[in-house]
């Protein structure tokens, strides 16, 4: 059965209007979300930044406190000072004996008691050298100058040598470098002490002899020790040359910086003794006019006419 065209109702839906209506409804929601994200973005970034800063600060403070407490703990340094006196004496003697370059098992003792005592001994020798010359200075100034010179050299050169050794890939630790440099100062103590008693103010032959022999032996000890633990020919030359130059120049500095004052004061004392000598003092106290008056009297006698004798 066919239905007539007029019997059915038709409904037409415009999809363009529907899409426009849906887009118009979604537009305010998207704008609101973007506004919320824009408003919440800086707040979120600020919160993350503050949180990270607080975490970094807390971790840094904790590590700093741990480092300070560890370095302030004396127990960490106790093993480096736990050494017998006979061992220190043997190491002082063996500091003049060069190590065998072919001996790879040569061991470096890691301790600080011997080097510290060697530095204090060198300070005492320098003070005695200044006091023996009757050098008038304040006690604190002289003591501070000697301690800064000796301990400054030991610590500064140890740090510099270890830095160069680290660059040259030498198998040596910082405490071992400090031990070697400290025990090598034994030659400085011996040379300064001997030149204080037996050195002549007019000649430096004795000093140069001791400088070459004793200073050279300890320098060979240092060089032979670093040669064993430094790979590469160029690295060995650089490290050993640095150690040898610093070690020998410091001994020259100690002699000519401190002994020069002693020699100058010795010359002044000799001049004072000569002035106070009895013979020299009589000649010095004699007025210059006396000799002139004697000459004038002699000339007057020679020029006076001879008086005739009375018959």
HELIX and SHEET records of a PDB file:
HELIX    1   1 UNK A    5  UNK A    7  5                                   3    
HELIX    2   2 UNK A   15  UNK A   71  1                                  57    
HELIX    3   3 UNK A   75  UNK A   81  1                                   7    
HELIX    4   4 UNK A   85  UNK A   94  1                                  10    
HELIX    5   5 UNK A  113  UNK A  132  1                                  20    
HELIX    6   6 UNK A  139  UNK A  167  1                                  29    
HELIX    7   7 UNK A  174  UNK A  184  1                                  11    
HELIX    8   8 UNK A  186  UNK A  198  1                                  13    
HELIX    9   9 UNK A  205  UNK A  228  1                                  24    
HELIX   10  10 UNK A  233  UNK A  275  1                                  43    
HELIX   11  11 UNK A  278  UNK A  285  1                                   8    
HELIX   12  12 UNK A  288  UNK A  303  1                                  16    
END                                                                             
